[in-house]
C-alpha cells in the first residue's frame, strides 16, 4: 500500500518468527501432525493490522512461490463469515471445484489436500473465532498462515502474536505528510506532532484527519488538533473523535448518504448501491463516494467498487440507528434490493443470443442499468457476486421484505445459470435454493417449498449424497401435495424412484416409478408416460425381471410412436433388443434391433445407428454368422469412423 509507513520493528519480528523454533518443540512435546506456521497480527480496529499483514506478505512472497490466498472472516458490519464460505473462497482461489452442499469437514479436508506439498501464504483477515481459523490451517509446514484479529487465538497451538499499538510519532507525521503534502507539516512541525498524539497514532484516525485537511487546503494542522482536543469528553477514543470531525463537516445530503452505507451488503459499495440507498442519481452517488474515499471514509477497490472500513462501520451504524427512522431505513433497503433485481435482470438479458429476445428483455430498463455487452455483464456478476449473495441473505433474514427477497434470489439464480451454467454455478445455487426454502417455510408457501426442496435434492443427488436427496425428495412430495401441485407431486415421485434406483433398491424403485406412472396416466401426460415406462423397464432389467422389462419397453416404444418421437422410439426399441438378448432370445433381439436401426436412420442419429450395428454384429456372431457380423461392424465404422465413443451399446457377452 502506498500509505504504509513505519512498523519496521514489527515487520522484523514477523520475519524472525517464521523460522523460530515452535513452543511445542521447546517444551519437549511433539505436535500431533505437522502444520503450517501461524503468525498473528493483533490490534484494535483502525490500528493498521491489515496494512501491516499485507506489507509483510509482500516482503516474504518470494519465499512462497505457490502464491497468496486471501479470505476475510468478519463482514464490516461485524457478522462472522460462515466457515464453509471461507473455505470455498480459498478453494476457488486454488482453482478447485467445490461440490454444492458439502459439509464444513469435507471442505476443510479438500482444502488441506489441495495445499499439500505447496508453499503458499494464507492471509486470514479479521478473524473473530479461533475455530474458524483452525478449519483453514494446512497440514503442511511449508505453508505460512498470517492472521489478523483483535485479540489472541486461544486454542490454536504455537501462534506467533505481534500486538500493535499506535504508530510512533515520526511515522505518524510521515503518514500525515503523505496525505496532505509537506508544506503545512514543515510550517508547523509541532502542530503535526500534536495532531499525531491527538489521533493516538492510529492509522485510521490519521487517515481521516489527513483526508479532512486535504479537502480543506486553507485549514491549519494546529486547528484540527485543537478541534479534536476540545471535543466533549463523551466522544470516546481518537478514531471516534476524528470521525465526528469529518462527519460534521459534510453537507446534509452527504451525511445522510454516509449514514445509509452500513445497509450495503458485505460492506461492498458502488455507484448503483449508493444511488439506490440515498435516492439520488448514479452520477451524484459516484461523486459522493469519490469524496468519501478522499476523506478516508471508504476505500477504493477493484472494478469501480468501494469498501466500507470495518473500523468505521460501528460508528456509522450508531448514527444510522440514532438519526434515521426505521421506516426510512426499510425504504432505503427496499430501493437497494429493487435496483439489484433490475441490474440482475439486465445482466441475465445480456446472455441472450437472440437479438429480438434481448431487446424484449431490456425493454423498459433505463440506460444507466444496461450493460454494453455480454462480457461486461459477466464481469459485473463475477465481481459483485459476494455482495449479491450477501444481499440475498440479508433480504431473507430481514423477514419484512420477503417478496423482494424472492424476486432477488430468482433473478440471481437466472443470471448465474445464464452466464455460468447450472453445473459451474452449483455451489452458489445450492445456497440460494436454501434461502428460498427459508422464506417458503416462514411464509407457508408450499409450492415454493416443493420447488426449493427438489432443486436442493437434485444437487445432493449429483454430488453422491443420495440418502440426503431421498429425504428431501420425500419432503418435496409432501409439499407438492399440500400445494395441490400436480407437476411437483409427479416430479417428486419420479425422483424418489430415481434415488432408490441409485441405491440399487429395485423393488422400491419400481414401486415409486409405478406411482409416478399412475399419476401421469391420470393426467394424460403422454411424454411423462413414455419416459416413466422406460425408467420402469430399466429397473426391471437391473432386477433381472426380463418379462416385465420387455412389457415396459414395449409400452415406452408405443408411447413415443404416438408422440411421433422417432429418436425416442428408436432408443426404446434398442433397449428392448438388449433385454431380449439378456433373456436368451437372440432371434427376437435381431429383429428388434433391425427395426431400431431403421428408426435411428430416419431420426438421423448416427451415434445410435453405429451402436446398434455393433450390437447386431454381436448377436449375429452368437447365431453363427460371422460374415454378416463383419458387414455390420464395417457399417458402424463407416458411420462414425474410428470414434470409440460411438459404440456405447454392447451385448451381454461384452
C-alpha positions as CSV (number, residue, x, y, z in Angstrom):
1,X,0.0,0.0,0.0
2,X,1.3,3.5,-0.9
3,X,0.4,4.9,2.5
4,X,2.0,2.2,4.6
5,X,4.7,3.7,6.9
6,X,6.6,2.7,10.0
7,X,6.2,-0.7,11.7
8,X,9.8,-1.7,10.8
9,X,10.3,-3.4,14.2
10,X,7.0,-5.4,13.8
11,X,8.0,-6.5,10.3
12,X,11.4,-7.7,11.5
13,X,9.7,-9.6,14.4
14,X,7.3,-11.3,12.0
15,X,10.1,-12.3,9.6
16,X,12.1,-13.8,12.5
17,X,9.1,-15.7,13.8
18,X,8.8,-17.7,10.6
19,X,12.0,-19.7,11.4
20,X,11.8,-19.6,15.2
21,X,11.5,-22.9,17.0
22,X,8.0,-23.8,18.0
23,X,6.8,-23.8,21.6
24,X,5.9,-27.5,21.4
25,X,9.5,-28.3,20.5
26,X,10.9,-26.2,23.2
27,X,8.8,-27.9,25.9
28,X,9.7,-31.4,24.6
29,X,6.3,-32.1,23.2
30,X,5.7,-33.0,19.6
31,X,2.7,-31.8,17.7
32,X,0.1,-34.3,16.6
33,X,0.8,-33.5,12.9
34,X,3.0,-31.1,11.0
35,X,1.0,-27.9,10.4
36,X,1.6,-24.5,8.8
37,X,3.3,-21.8,10.8
38,X,0.7,-19.3,12.1
39,X,1.6,-15.7,12.7
40,X,-0.9,-13.4,14.4
41,X,-1.1,-9.6,13.9
42,X,-3.3,-8.4,16.8
43,X,-4.7,-5.0,17.2
44,X,-7.9,-3.0,17.6
45,X,-9.8,-1.9,14.5
46,X,-8.1,1.1,13.0
47,X,-4.7,0.1,14.2
48,X,-3.4,-0.8,10.7
49,X,-3.2,-4.6,11.4
50,X,-4.4,-5.4,7.9
51,X,-2.0,-3.0,6.3
52,X,0.9,-4.5,8.3
53,X,-0.2,-8.0,7.3
54,X,-0.3,-7.0,3.6
55,X,3.1,-5.3,3.8
56,X,4.6,-8.4,5.5
57,X,3.2,-10.9,3.0
58,X,4.6,-8.8,0.1
59,X,8.0,-8.9,1.7
60,X,8.0,-12.7,2.1
61,X,6.1,-13.6,-1.0
62,X,9.3,-14.7,-3.0
63,X,9.8,-17.5,-0.4
64,X,6.3,-18.9,-1.2
65,X,6.2,-19.5,-5.0
66,X,2.8,-21.1,-4.9
67,X,1.0,-17.8,-4.3
68,X,-1.1,-15.9,-1.9
69,X,-4.7,-16.7,-0.9
70,X,-6.9,-14.2,0.9
71,X,-10.0,-14.6,3.0
72,X,-11.9,-12.3,5.4
73,X,-13.7,-13.9,8.3
74,X,-15.8,-10.9,9.5
75,X,-18.0,-8.6,7.5
76,X,-17.7,-4.8,8.0
77,X,-21.0,-5.0,9.9
78,X,-19.4,-7.3,12.5
79,X,-21.1,-10.6,11.4
80,X,-18.9,-13.7,11.2
81,X,-18.4,-15.2,7.7
82,X,-19.6,-18.9,7.6
83,X,-16.6,-21.2,7.8
84,X,-18.0,-23.1,4.8
85,X,-18.0,-19.9,2.7
86,X,-14.4,-19.0,3.8
87,X,-13.1,-22.5,2.8
88,X,-14.9,-22.3,-0.5
89,X,-13.3,-18.9,-1.2
90,X,-9.8,-20.4,-0.6
91,X,-10.6,-23.5,-2.8
92,X,-11.8,-21.2,-5.6
93,X,-8.6,-19.2,-5.3
94,X,-6.7,-22.5,-5.9
95,X,-8.9,-23.3,-8.9
96,X,-10.5,-26.3,-7.2
97,X,-14.2,-27.1,-7.8
98,X,-16.3,-27.1,-4.6
99,X,-19.2,-29.6,-4.5
100,X,-22.5,-27.9,-3.7
101,X,-23.8,-28.6,-0.2
102,X,-20.6,-30.2,1.0
103,X,-20.2,-30.0,4.8
104,X,-17.5,-28.0,6.6
105,X,-15.4,-31.0,7.4
106,X,-15.3,-32.2,3.8
107,X,-14.4,-28.8,2.5
108,X,-11.6,-28.4,5.1
109,X,-10.2,-31.8,4.1
110,X,-10.4,-30.8,0.4
111,X,-8.5,-27.6,1.2
112,X,-5.8,-29.4,3.1
113,X,-5.4,-31.9,0.3
114,X,-5.2,-29.0,-2.2
115,X,-2.4,-27.3,-0.2
116,X,-0.4,-30.5,0.4
117,X,3.1,-30.1,-0.9
118,X,2.6,-26.4,-1.7
119,X,4.5,-23.4,-0.4
120,X,1.7,-20.8,-0.2
121,X,0.6,-18.0,2.1
122,X,-2.9,-17.7,3.5
123,X,-3.8,-14.2,4.7
124,X,-6.8,-14.6,7.0
125,X,-8.2,-11.2,7.8
126,X,-10.3,-10.1,10.8
127,X,-10.7,-13.4,12.5
128,X,-13.1,-13.4,15.4
129,X,-13.2,-17.1,16.3
130,X,-10.2,-19.5,16.6
131,X,-12.3,-22.4,15.3
132,X,-12.8,-20.5,12.1
133,X,-9.0,-20.2,11.7
134,X,-8.4,-23.9,12.7
135,X,-10.7,-25.1,9.9
136,X,-8.4,-23.3,7.4
137,X,-5.0,-24.4,8.6
138,X,-3.0,-26.6,6.1
139,X,-1.4,-29.8,7.4
140,X,1.9,-28.8,5.8
141,X,4.7,-26.9,7.4
142,X,5.8,-25.4,4.0
143,X,2.7,-23.1,4.1
144,X,2.5,-19.8,6.1
145,X,-0.7,-18.5,7.7
146,X,-0.9,-14.8,8.6
147,X,-4.0,-13.9,10.7
148,X,-5.2,-10.5,11.8
149,X,-7.5,-10.3,14.8
150,X,-8.4,-8.1,17.7
151,X,-7.3,-10.5,20.4
152,X,-5.4,-13.8,20.9
153,X,-6.4,-17.0,19.1
154,X,-6.8,-19.3,22.2
155,X,-6.8,-22.9,21.2
156,X,-4.5,-22.8,18.2
157,X,-1.1,-24.1,19.3
158,X,2.1,-22.2,18.7
159,X,0.6,-19.0,17.4
160,X,3.1,-16.2,17.0
161,X,1.5,-12.9,18.1
162,X,2.5,-9.4,17.1
163,X,0.5,-6.9,19.0
164,X,0.0,-3.4,17.6
165,X,-0.3,-0.1,19.3
166,X,-0.2,3.3,17.8
167,X,2.4,4.5,15.3
168,X,5.4,6.2,16.7
169,X,5.3,10.0,16.3
170,X,7.8,10.3,13.4
171,X,5.9,7.6,11.4
172,X,2.5,9.2,12.2
173,X,3.8,12.6,11.0
174,X,5.2,10.9,7.8
175,X,1.7,9.4,7.2
176,X,0.2,12.8,7.5
177,X,2.7,14.3,5.2
178,X,1.9,11.7,2.5
179,X,-1.8,12.6,2.8
180,X,-1.6,16.4,2.9
181,X,1.8,17.3,1.4
182,X,4.8,18.6,3.3
183,X,4.1,22.3,3.2
184,X,1.7,22.6,6.2
185,X,3.8,20.0,8.2
186,X,7.0,21.9,7.5
187,X,5.5,25.2,8.5
188,X,4.4,23.9,11.9
189,X,6.0,20.5,12.8
190,X,5.0,20.8,16.4
191,X,1.3,21.0,15.4
192,X,1.8,17.9,13.2
193,X,3.2,16.0,16.2
194,X,0.3,17.3,18.4
195,X,-2.2,16.1,15.8
196,X,-0.5,12.7,15.7
197,X,-0.8,12.5,19.5
198,X,-4.5,13.5,19.4
199,X,-5.1,10.7,16.9
200,X,-3.3,8.2,19.2
201,X,-1.0,7.2,16.4
202,X,-3.9,5.2,14.9
203,X,-3.6,4.9,11.2
204,X,-7.3,5.0,10.6
205,X,-7.7,8.2,12.7
206,X,-4.7,9.8,10.9
207,X,-6.2,8.9,7.5
208,X,-9.4,10.7,8.5
209,X,-7.6,13.7,9.8
210,X,-5.4,13.8,6.7
211,X,-8.3,13.4,4.4
212,X,-10.1,16.3,6.1
213,X,-7.0,18.5,5.8
214,X,-6.6,17.5,2.1
215,X,-10.2,18.6,1.4
216,X,-9.6,21.9,3.3
217,X,-6.3,23.2,2.0
218,X,-6.6,26.5,3.9
219,X,-7.0,24.9,7.3
220,X,-4.0,24.6,9.6
221,X,-2.8,21.4,11.2
222,X,-3.0,23.1,14.6
223,X,-6.7,24.0,14.1
224,X,-7.5,20.3,13.5
225,X,-5.6,19.2,16.6
226,X,-7.4,21.9,18.7
227,X,-10.8,20.8,17.4
228,X,-10.1,17.2,18.4
229,X,-8.7,18.3,21.8
230,X,-11.8,20.4,22.5
231,X,-14.4,17.8,21.7
232,X,-16.7,16.7,24.5
233,X,-15.4,14.0,26.8
234,X,-18.3,11.7,25.8
235,X,-16.7,11.2,22.4
236,X,-14.5,8.2,23.4
237,X,-11.3,7.4,21.5
238,X,-9.3,9.1,18.9
239,X,-11.0,7.3,16.0
240,X,-14.5,8.4,17.2
241,X,-13.4,12.0,17.6
242,X,-11.7,12.2,14.2
243,X,-14.7,10.5,12.6
244,X,-17.0,13.1,14.2
245,X,-14.9,15.9,12.9
246,X,-15.1,14.6,9.4
247,X,-18.8,13.7,9.6
248,X,-19.9,17.1,10.9
249,X,-18.0,18.9,8.1
250,X,-20.1,17.1,5.4
251,X,-23.2,18.7,3.8
252,X,-26.5,17.3,4.9
253,X,-27.1,15.2,1.8
254,X,-23.7,13.6,2.1
255,X,-24.2,13.0,5.9
256,X,-27.4,11.1,5.1
257,X,-25.7,9.1,2.3
258,X,-22.9,8.1,4.7
259,X,-25.4,7.1,7.4
260,X,-27.1,4.7,5.0
261,X,-23.9,3.0,3.8
262,X,-24.0,0.2,6.5
263,X,-27.0,-1.2,4.7
264,X,-24.8,-2.1,1.8
265,X,-24.4,-5.9,1.7
266,X,-20.9,-7.1,2.9
267,X,-19.8,-3.5,3.1
268,X,-19.3,-3.5,-0.7
269,X,-20.4,-0.3,-2.4
270,X,-20.7,1.1,-5.9
271,X,-22.5,4.0,-7.5
272,X,-25.7,2.0,-8.1
273,X,-25.9,0.8,-4.4
274,X,-25.2,4.3,-3.1
275,X,-27.7,5.8,-5.6
276,X,-30.5,3.5,-4.5
277,X,-29.8,3.9,-0.8
278,X,-29.8,7.7,-1.0
279,X,-32.4,8.1,-3.6
280,X,-30.1,10.2,-5.9
281,X,-28.7,9.9,-9.4
282,X,-25.9,7.4,-10.2
283,X,-23.6,10.3,-11.2
284,X,-24.2,12.1,-7.9
285,X,-23.7,8.9,-5.9
286,X,-20.4,8.2,-7.7
287,X,-19.2,11.7,-7.0
288,X,-20.1,11.4,-3.3
289,X,-18.3,8.1,-3.0
290,X,-15.2,9.6,-4.5
291,X,-15.4,12.4,-2.0
292,X,-15.7,9.8,0.8
293,X,-12.7,7.9,-0.5
294,X,-10.7,11.1,-0.4
295,X,-11.7,11.7,3.2
296,X,-10.9,8.2,4.3
297,X,-14.5,7.2,4.9
298,X,-14.5,4.4,2.3
299,X,-11.7,2.7,0.4
300,X,-11.2,2.2,-3.3
301,X,-11.5,-1.4,-4.6
302,X,-11.2,-3.0,-8.0
303,X,-13.8,-2.6,-10.8
304,X,-15.2,0.7,-9.6
305,X,-16.2,-0.6,-6.2
306,X,-15.6,0.8,-2.7
307,X,-15.3,-0.9,0.7
308,X,-16.6,0.3,4.0
309,X,-13.8,0.1,6.5
310,X,-14.7,-2.3,9.3
311,X,-13.3,0.1,12.0
312,X,-15.8,2.8,10.9
313,X,-18.8,0.6,10.4
314,X,-19.9,0.6,14.1
315,X,-19.6,4.4,14.2
316,X,-21.7,4.9,11.1
317,X,-24.2,2.2,12.2
318,X,-24.7,4.1,15.5
319,X,-25.5,7.3,13.5
320,X,-28.0,5.3,11.4
321,X,-29.8,4.0,14.4
322,X,-29.9,7.4,16.1
323,X,-30.9,9.6,13.2
324,X,-32.9,7.6,10.7
325,X,-36.4,6.4,11.3
326,X,-37.0,2.6,10.9
327,X,-39.4,3.2,8.1
328,X,-36.9,5.3,6.2
329,X,-34.2,2.6,6.7
330,X,-36.6,-0.1,5.4
331,X,-37.5,2.1,2.4
332,X,-33.8,2.6,1.6
333,X,-33.1,-1.1,1.8
334,X,-36.1,-1.9,-0.4
335,X,-34.8,0.6,-3.0
336,X,-31.4,-1.0,-3.0
337,X,-32.9,-4.5,-3.4
338,X,-35.2,-3.3,-6.2
339,X,-32.2,-1.8,-8.0
340,X,-30.2,-5.0,-7.6
341,X,-33.1,-7.0,-9.1
342,X,-33.2,-4.8,-12.1
343,X,-29.4,-5.0,-12.6
344,X,-29.6,-8.8,-12.4
345,X,-32.4,-8.7,-14.9
346,X,-30.3,-6.7,-17.3
347,X,-27.3,-8.9,-16.6
348,X,-29.4,-12.0,-17.4
349,X,-30.7,-10.4,-20.6
350,X,-27.1,-9.9,-21.9
351,X,-26.6,-13.6,-22.1
352,X,-29.3,-13.9,-24.8
353,X,-28.1,-14.8,-28.2
354,X,-31.4,-13.8,-29.9
355,X,-31.3,-10.1,-30.6
356,X,-35.1,-9.8,-30.6
357,X,-35.4,-11.6,-27.3
358,X,-32.6,-9.4,-25.9
359,X,-34.4,-6.2,-26.9
360,X,-37.6,-7.5,-25.4
361,X,-35.9,-8.3,-22.0
362,X,-34.2,-4.9,-21.9
363,X,-37.4,-3.0,-22.8
364,X,-38.3,-0.5,-20.1
365,X,-34.9,-0.6,-18.4
366,X,-33.1,2.8,-18.1
367,X,-29.9,3.2,-20.0
368,X,-28.0,3.5,-16.6
369,X,-29.0,-0.1,-15.8
370,X,-27.9,-1.6,-19.1
371,X,-24.5,-3.3,-19.8
372,X,-22.6,-2.6,-23.1
373,X,-22.0,-6.2,-23.9
374,X,-22.2,-9.8,-22.5
375,X,-18.6,-9.7,-21.3
376,X,-19.1,-6.6,-19.1
377,X,-22.3,-8.2,-17.7
378,X,-20.5,-11.4,-16.8
379,X,-17.6,-9.4,-15.2
380,X,-20.1,-7.4,-13.2
381,X,-21.7,-10.6,-12.0
382,X,-18.4,-12.2,-11.0
383,X,-17.0,-9.1,-9.2
384,X,-20.3,-8.4,-7.4
385,X,-21.2,-11.9,-6.5
386,X,-20.1,-11.7,-2.8
387,X,-22.3,-8.6,-2.4
388,X,-25.2,-10.1,-4.4
389,X,-25.1,-13.2,-2.3
390,X,-25.0,-11.1,0.9
391,X,-27.9,-9.0,-0.3
392,X,-30.0,-12.1,-0.8
393,X,-29.1,-13.4,2.7
394,X,-29.9,-10.1,4.3
395,X,-33.2,-9.8,2.4
396,X,-34.2,-13.2,3.6
397,X,-33.1,-12.6,7.2
398,X,-34.9,-9.2,7.3
399,X,-38.3,-11.0,7.2
400,X,-40.2,-7.9,6.2
401,X,-39.2,-7.9,2.5
402,X,-39.9,-11.5,1.6
403,X,-41.5,-10.6,-1.8
404,X,-38.4,-8.6,-2.8
405,X,-36.2,-11.4,-1.4
406,X,-37.8,-14.0,-3.5
407,X,-37.5,-11.8,-6.6
408,X,-33.9,-11.1,-5.9
409,X,-33.0,-14.8,-5.4
410,X,-34.8,-15.8,-8.5
411,X,-33.1,-13.1,-10.6
412,X,-29.7,-14.1,-9.2
413,X,-30.3,-17.8,-9.9
414,X,-31.3,-16.9,-13.5
415,X,-28.3,-14.7,-14.1
416,X,-25.8,-17.3,-12.7
417,X,-27.4,-20.1,-14.8
418,X,-27.3,-17.9,-17.9
419,X,-23.7,-16.8,-17.6
420,X,-22.0,-19.7,-15.9
421,X,-24.3,-22.7,-16.5
422,X,-26.1,-24.6,-13.8
423,X,-23.1,-27.0,-13.3
424,X,-20.5,-24.4,-12.8
425,X,-22.8,-22.3,-10.6
426,X,-24.0,-25.3,-8.5
427,X,-22.3,-24.2,-5.2
428,X,-23.9,-20.7,-5.3
429,X,-27.2,-22.1,-6.5
430,X,-27.3,-24.5,-3.5
431,X,-27.1,-21.7,-1.1
432,X,-29.7,-19.7,-3.0
433,X,-32.2,-22.6,-3.0
434,X,-31.7,-22.9,0.8
435,X,-32.7,-19.2,1.1
436,X,-35.8,-19.8,-1.0
437,X,-36.6,-22.7,1.3
438,X,-36.2,-20.5,4.4
439,X,-38.7,-17.9,3.0
440,X,-41.1,-20.6,1.8
441,X,-41.2,-22.3,5.2
442,X,-41.6,-19.0,7.0
443,X,-44.5,-17.9,4.8
444,X,-46.1,-21.3,4.4
445,X,-45.6,-21.2,0.6
446,X,-45.9,-24.9,-0.2
447,X,-45.3,-24.6,-4.0
448,X,-42.1,-22.7,-3.5
449,X,-41.0,-25.1,-0.7
450,X,-41.5,-28.0,-3.0
451,X,-39.5,-26.4,-5.8
452,X,-36.7,-25.5,-3.5
453,X,-36.5,-29.0,-2.0
454,X,-36.5,-30.5,-5.4
455,X,-33.7,-28.3,-6.6
456,X,-31.6,-29.0,-3.4
457,X,-32.3,-32.7,-3.7
458,X,-31.1,-32.7,-7.3
459,X,-27.8,-31.1,-6.3
460,X,-27.5,-33.6,-3.5
461,X,-28.0,-36.5,-5.9
462,X,-25.5,-35.1,-8.4
463,X,-22.8,-35.0,-5.7
464,X,-23.4,-38.5,-4.4
465,X,-25.4,-37.7,-1.3
466,X,-28.3,-40.0,-2.3
467,X,-29.7,-40.5,1.2
468,X,-29.9,-36.8,1.8
469,X,-31.5,-36.4,-1.6
470,X,-34.1,-39.1,-0.9
471,X,-35.1,-37.4,2.3
472,X,-35.6,-34.1,0.5
473,X,-37.5,-35.7,-2.4
474,X,-39.9,-37.1,0.2
475,X,-40.4,-33.7,1.8
476,X,-40.9,-32.2,-1.6
477,X,-43.6,-34.8,-2.3
478,X,-45.4,-33.7,0.9
479,X,-45.1,-30.0,0.0
480,X,-46.4,-30.7,-3.6
481,X,-49.4,-32.5,-2.2
482,X,-50.1,-29.6,0.3
483,X,-49.9,-27.2,-2.6
484,X,-52.1,-29.4,-4.8
485,X,-49.3,-29.0,-7.5
486,X,-49.5,-32.0,-9.9
487,X,-46.2,-31.2,-11.5
488,X,-44.3,-31.1,-8.2
489,X,-46.0,-34.2,-7.0
490,X,-45.2,-36.2,-10.1
491,X,-41.7,-34.9,-10.3
492,X,-41.1,-35.8,-6.6
493,X,-42.5,-39.4,-7.0
494,X,-40.2,-40.0,-10.0
495,X,-37.2,-38.5,-8.2
496,X,-37.8,-40.8,-5.2
497,X,-37.8,-43.7,-7.6
498,X,-34.6,-42.5,-9.1
499,X,-33.0,-42.2,-5.7
500,X,-34.0,-45.8,-4.8
501,X,-32.6,-46.9,-8.2
502,X,-29.3,-45.2,-7.4
503,X,-29.3,-47.1,-4.1
504,X,-29.9,-50.4,-6.0
505,X,-33.2,-50.9,-4.1
506,X,-35.1,-52.3,-7.2
507,X,-38.4,-53.1,-5.5
508,X,-38.9,-49.6,-4.0
509,X,-37.6,-48.0,-7.2
510,X,-40.2,-49.9,-9.4
511,X,-42.9,-49.1,-6.8
512,X,-42.3,-45.3,-6.9
513,X,-41.9,-45.3,-10.7
514,X,-45.2,-47.1,-10.9
515,X,-46.8,-44.4,-8.6
516,X,-45.4,-41.7,-10.8
517,X,-46.7,-43.5,-13.9
518,X,-50.2,-43.8,-12.5
519,X,-50.1,-40.1,-11.7
520,X,-49.0,-39.3,-15.3
521,X,-51.7,-41.6,-16.7
522,X,-54.4,-39.9,-14.7
523,X,-53.3,-36.5,-16.0
524,X,-52.9,-37.7,-19.6
525,X,-49.2,-36.6,-19.8
526,X,-48.1,-38.7,-22.7
527,X,-44.5,-37.6,-22.7
528,X,-44.2,-38.4,-19.0
529,X,-45.9,-41.8,-19.5
530,X,-43.4,-42.8,-22.2
531,X,-40.4,-41.7,-20.1
532,X,-41.6,-43.5,-17.0
533,X,-42.3,-46.7,-18.8
534,X,-38.7,-46.6,-19.9
535,X,-37.5,-46.0,-16.4
536,X,-39.5,-48.9,-15.2
537,X,-38.0,-51.0,-17.9
538,X,-34.5,-50.1,-16.8
539,X,-35.3,-51.1,-13.2
540,X,-36.8,-54.4,-14.2
541,X,-33.8,-55.1,-16.3
542,X,-31.4,-54.4,-13.4
543,X,-33.5,-56.7,-11.2
544,X,-33.5,-59.5,-13.8
545,X,-37.2,-59.4,-14.4
546,X,-36.9,-59.5,-18.2
547,X,-40.6,-60.2,-18.9
548,X,-41.7,-57.1,-17.0
549,X,-38.9,-55.1,-18.6
550,X,-40.0,-56.1,-22.1
551,X,-43.6,-55.1,-21.4
552,X,-42.4,-51.7,-20.1
553,X,-40.2,-51.0,-23.0
554,X,-42.9,-52.0,-25.5
555,X,-45.2,-49.6,-23.8
556,X,-42.5,-46.9,-23.9
557,X,-41.9,-47.5,-27.6
558,X,-45.7,-47.3,-28.3
559,X,-45.9,-44.1,-26.3
560,X,-43.1,-42.5,-28.3
561,X,-44.7,-43.7,-31.5
562,X,-48.0,-41.9,-30.5
563,X,-45.9,-38.8,-29.8
564,X,-44.2,-39.0,-33.2
565,X,-40.9,-39.0,-31.3
566,X,-38.8,-41.1,-33.7
567,X,-35.5,-40.9,-31.7
568,X,-37.3,-41.8,-28.5
569,X,-38.9,-44.8,-30.2
570,X,-35.6,-45.9,-31.7
571,X,-33.9,-45.8,-28.3
572,X,-36.8,-47.7,-26.7
573,X,-36.6,-50.5,-29.3
574,X,-32.8,-50.6,-28.8
575,X,-33.4,-51.2,-25.1
576,X,-35.9,-53.9,-26.0
577,X,-33.3,-55.6,-28.1
578,X,-30.9,-55.6,-25.2
579,X,-33.4,-57.1,-22.8
580,X,-34.3,-59.8,-25.4
581,X,-30.7,-60.7,-25.7
582,X,-30.3,-60.9,-21.9
583,X,-33.4,-63.1,-21.8
584,X,-31.8,-65.6,-24.3
585,X,-33.9,-64.7,-27.3
586,X,-31.3,-63.7,-29.9
587,X,-33.6,-64.1,-32.9
588,X,-36.2,-61.7,-31.5
589,X,-33.3,-59.3,-30.5
590,X,-32.0,-59.4,-34.1
591,X,-35.4,-58.5,-35.5
592,X,-36.0,-55.7,-32.9
593,X,-32.5,-54.3,-33.5
594,X,-33.1,-54.0,-37.2
595,X,-36.3,-52.1,-36.6
596,X,-34.4,-49.8,-34.2
597,X,-31.7,-49.2,-36.8
598,X,-34.3,-48.1,-39.4
599,X,-35.9,-45.7,-36.9
600,X,-32.5,-44.3,-35.9
601,X,-31.7,-43.8,-39.6
602,X,-35.0,-41.9,-40.0
603,X,-34.1,-39.8,-37.0
604,X,-30.6,-39.1,-38.3
605,X,-29.0,-40.4,-35.1
606,X,-25.6,-41.6,-36.4
607,X,-24.4,-42.5,-32.9
608,X,-27.3,-44.7,-32.2
609,X,-27.1,-46.3,-35.6
610,X,-23.5,-47.2,-35.1
611,X,-24.1,-48.6,-31.6
612,X,-27.0,-50.7,-32.9
613,X,-24.9,-52.0,-35.8
614,X,-22.3,-53.3,-33.3
615,X,-25.0,-54.9,-31.2
616,X,-26.4,-56.5,-34.3
617,X,-22.9,-57.8,-35.2
618,X,-22.5,-59.3,-31.7
619,X,-25.9,-61.1,-32.0
620,X,-25.0,-62.5,-35.4
621,X,-21.7,-63.8,-34.1
622,X,-23.7,-65.6,-31.4
623,X,-26.0,-67.0,-34.0
624,X,-23.1,-68.4,-36.0
625,X,-23.0,-65.8,-38.9
626,X,-19.5,-64.1,-38.7
627,X,-19.6,-62.9,-42.3
628,X,-22.8,-60.9,-41.7
629,X,-21.4,-59.7,-38.4
630,X,-18.3,-58.3,-40.1
631,X,-20.5,-56.4,-42.6
632,X,-22.4,-54.7,-39.7
633,X,-19.2,-53.7,-38.0
634,X,-17.9,-52.2,-41.2
635,X,-21.2,-50.3,-41.4
636,X,-20.6,-48.9,-37.9
637,X,-17.1,-47.9,-38.9
638,X,-18.4,-46.0,-41.9
639,X,-20.9,-44.2,-39.9
640,X,-18.6,-42.7,-37.3
641,X,-15.1,-43.6,-38.4
642,X,-12.8,-44.9,-35.7
643,X,-14.5,-43.0,-32.8
644,X,-14.6,-45.5,-29.9
645,X,-17.3,-43.5,-28.1
646,X,-19.8,-44.1,-30.9
647,X,-20.3,-47.8,-29.9
648,X,-21.9,-47.3,-26.5
649,X,-24.4,-50.2,-26.5
650,X,-22.8,-53.6,-26.2
651,X,-24.2,-57.1,-25.9
652,X,-24.4,-59.1,-22.7
653,X,-21.3,-61.1,-23.7
654,X,-19.2,-57.9,-23.8
